[in-house]
Amino acid sequence: MRVLYLFASVMLLPVAMWGATIDFEGVALGTYTSLSLGDVTITYTGGNGNFDVVDATPGPPISGHALLSYIQNPGSAPFRADINIGGIDYFQIGVGDYNDDIDNTYLEVYDSSGNLLGSDYYQNPDTTYGGSYLSVYTAGTPIAYALFWDEEPFAGAVYWDNLTYGQRQGGEVPEPGTMGLAASALAAVALLRKLRRN
């Protein structure tokens, strides 16, 4: 019976995460070719490489200072975030806009050999003020860099904010259905053991 309790307690352990968020509030408004913020260096891969930190608040998750490439270099070239610390397996960034057009936004993360580890896509509707988050978890495979961008009709005309990177420990959180199935199996085993004793 002790084994059953041990198994149940391990199934219910929370997933721990170490991480950091860059909200760009501490970055002066202006034009940049590179931003080094803690363990992350951000560059823009298109045109002359310039991008802006602007003040924009279309709605969550964008609030205050945010990245924008459209003014300096309109187009669908991506921002690149190089992660200068090992063991990072989680990357997330907020994207948003004012409600003028549909925005097709993308995130891809890569290892140090340039292999694609994962990607995410979000279509921001033309009726939305603000947006959502793009995120990738690589289950322990270290992320070396991330690319994030926006495509037509006004490529690059979205705001990027609240960049989060970190390391999850403990794997994926079990889904409620998995937890229910495990609990049912444990109850059945306990019942069978009780019936055998009687």
C-alpha positions, 0 to 999 in steps of 0.5 A: 500500500505504501507503494501506491501512496508513493506513486500517487504523491509523485503523480501530483508533484508540481512542475518547477520552473526557473525563468526570467521575463524581459518587459523592455520597460528599462530600455530607453525608447529609440533605434537599436541594432542590438539589445543585450539584456541579461542572458539574451541578446536581441537583433533584427535580421532584415534590412540594415538590422535596425529596430525600435523600442517604442511606447505602445499599449494596444492591450495585453500582453503589450504594455509600455515599451515594446519591440517594433521593426516596421518603422526601420525595416518593414518586412517579414524578416525575424527578430533573433534572440540569442540565449547566452545561458545553457539549459534553457528549454522554454521560450515565450514572447507576447505579440500584439497590435491595434485592430487594423489588420490580421497579423500572422505571427510565428516563433521558432526555437533552435539548438546550437547546431541550427536544428529546429526544436519547435515552433508556434503560430498565432493569428491575431484577428483584425478585431483585437486590441492586444494579442497573445503569447507564442511559446515553445517548450522543448522538454529538456533540449537546450534552446540556443536561439529563437526567431519571431516574426510577423507576415503580411499584410503589413509585415513587421507591424506588430509589437513584441513584449514580455519575453520569457525564457527558462528551464522547466523541471519535472516534465509535462504536467499530467492532463486531468484525464491522465490523472483520473485514469491513474487514480482509477487504476490505483483504486482498482489495485487497492480494491483487489488487494483488499478482496484478496485478503478477505 
